Amino acid sequence: MRICELREKEVINERDCKRLGYVCDVDIDICTGKIINIIVPGPCKIWGVIGREHEYVINFCCIKQIGPDIILVNIDEEKCFVKIKDF
């Protein structure tokens, strides 16, 4: 599977069947070439239109199944929901 194919899949938390969104980025260990985390953008700030302040950083070991259309994860949302760092 290619990383670009991950971006086409919707991420769903199996604990509450909540749709988290689509994969926007991945963290890769450049020494081993393994994916460490997948990153899903959090909800928009105002009326679902303007910017984002948070994102879900989901450890790859929390992925339970990757299907043709979805990625099923088992996460505690509060622990994975992190503020985007300002550069």
Sequence and secondary structure as in RCSB ss.txt:
>XXXX:A:sequence
MRICELREKEVINERDCKRLGYVCDVDIDICTGKIINIIVPGPCKIWGVIGREHEYVINFCCIKQIGPDIILVNI
DEEKCFVKIKDF
>XXXX:A:secstr
  HHHHTTSEEEETTTTEEEEE  EEEE TTT  EEEEEEE  EEETTTEEESEEEEEEGGGEEEE SSEEEE  
 HHHHEEE    
